[in-house]
């Protein structure tokens, strides 16, 4: 069997580390770290992360590693926020009364200034009301940009918005006026995981970060359909599933 770039992807890892300690170095930890890296966090900043799924929590852990003074995580589900607070020690905001309320809470936590960096770890598939769905249908859009728009409102002037969430199509009424007026720096795209893996592995080896504490479910590979189902529907307190092929 020919494996292209076979000697590029794999890493030699310490034998005393478990699979679970290393597993998230392959994707979600480098992705979360990329959002913070794009945010140019050097120390002392307030970082607001929208979405407390696996990538959002890893972004919160990464923000602390980069010296953030305050890390805020926003989500629509309390159990996900509870997990983020327990595993990343962050301040949490429950999105329940719309983006305006969330933005006001972030400003109240930053003396009215706004966050230095906002990270969109949700993308085009947030929880939506009927009006959002009708607008998307009329404009031939998939999903919504309301999380990205909230990030642009919550970030300070000349702040940075990092977009880790996926946006696959064009969207009507994108707030380009706000983008221009506030001098926002907007970065996004696929995370360059290989750029960061070796550095992040050292954080794990040195005990500076714990990754496996976000796992909520450990299931055999035979239950993969159930695993995807509870993650998609956000049931049973599911934040992160690990599938064990040997069970």
Phi, psi and omega in degrees: 000132178264127179243104180301137178057033184297333181265011179259319185283312186293152176233146172277126185241154178300138183290341183275000177262141182279165176302319182293328177294333186256341190306317188277359172290343183279344185206284195291328178291311175299327179292311177300319180295324179301319178301321179286322178296315175300330178284357177056039180290122181244344180137131177093359184274162167261124180245123177251126184244123179263113183111117180247041168280191182304316180291319179299318179294321177294327175295321178296315177300320181293324179299319177295320179299328181272004173092019179301145178275331182212134178235123182243134178238134182243138176201164179268352183241127185294323183294329176288321176295321178299320179293319179297318180293321182290326187260338183235358175059039185255166170280140184239148176229127178271119177280105180224336181248022177097169185295328182301317180295319179296314179299318179296322179294320178295320178294324179293333178276353183233029179055036176083358188276324187100163181288148176290323180224133171241136181242122176269103178251028180245302182089207190276003183243054176280172171296135184229148174269181184297320181298319178300318183290321178295315179301316181297321180294314180299321185267008181056043181255158172252120177074213187209155177256017189295331178289316177299319178296322177295321177300318182291332177280327184277340182281150179288169174298137183065017177278179183242134173247120177258130183248106176262334178290155185272136173230107191267350185223180175279154181228139180282152175062031175298133188284064182292333176296318177294317177304315181287314185297320182274352181065039184285138171265122185244121180232146179187175179134189177289136182287132176279078188303318184295337179297330189247347190304313184297319178295318182289327175300321179295323176300319180291313181301319182280357179074020181279345179211145176245129185255325189287353182286354177275350183292128177249338182221134174239114187230153175290156181302332180295343180257027184298323180296318178296321180298313178296324183294312182288333176288314181296318183273357180056050181254160174059031179064029187281121174246314180213129179253138171245128180260131182256109182289350183265356180270000000 
